[in-house]
Amino acid sequence: MRIALIAHDKKKPDMVQFAIAYEKILAKHELYGTGTTGTKVMEATNLTVKRFKSGPLGGDQQIGALVADNKFDLILFFRDPLTAQPHEPDVSALIRLCDVRQVPLATNMGTAEVLIKGLERGDFAWREEDKDGFE
Ligand SMILES: O=C(CO)COP(=O)(O)O
């Protein structure tokens, strides 16, 4: 499955902890991320994360464009609800596109834990039939 990892600055420690805790599961999948989040996850684990631009520089939009083409199976986006983001429109657009394409999306660690356990259990098998490949 193709998974995107994204975290706002104050949630990056949560994302790193999550990646460490679920490294064995995540390692079985194709990982992508926004620039800084992807770098921090790679520094803390043995995972390989293909990185897009940093969120404020367009990374959310790059991932959103691929969601629009139904290329992602799961988006783990640890948002900071208490800090204004200069690129808030990009954040909202990405979340909206997940809803347009019915792509599973976690915006906090609690939901991410449920989804990653479901992923491991095989609950995402329907995505294999539904998604489109990267060209
Ligand atoms: O800003 C972000 C998501 O909106 C995350 O971007 P970085 O991972 O580059 O910090």
The ligand as an SDF file (V2000), in Angstrom:
LIG
                    3D

 10  9  0  0  0  0  0  0  0  0999 V2000
    3.3770   21.4940    6.8230 O   0  0  0  0  0  0  0  0  0  0  0  0
    3.1860   20.3110    6.7450 C   0  0  0  0  0  0  0  0  0  0  0  0
    1.8370   19.7930    6.4980 C   0  0  0  0  0  0  0  0  0  0  0  0
    0.8770   20.7850    6.2860 O   0  0  0  0  0  0  0  0  0  0  0  0
    4.2760   19.3360    6.8830 C   0  0  0  0  0  0  0  0  0  0  0  0
    5.3880   19.7210    6.1150 O   0  0  0  0  0  0  0  0  0  0  0  0
    6.8520   19.2760    6.5830 P   0  0  0  0  0  0  0  0  0  0  0  0
    6.8280   17.8310    6.8260 O   0  0  0  0  0  0  0  0  0  0  0  0
    7.7700   19.6480    5.4610 O   0  0  0  0  0  0  0  0  0  0  0  0
    7.1340   20.0720    7.8290 O   0  0  0  0  0  0  0  0  0  0  0  0
  1  2  2  0
  2  3  1  0
  2  5  1  0
  3  4  1  0
  5  6  1  0
  6  7  1  0
  7  8  2  0
  7  9  1  0
  7 10  1  0
M  END
$$$$
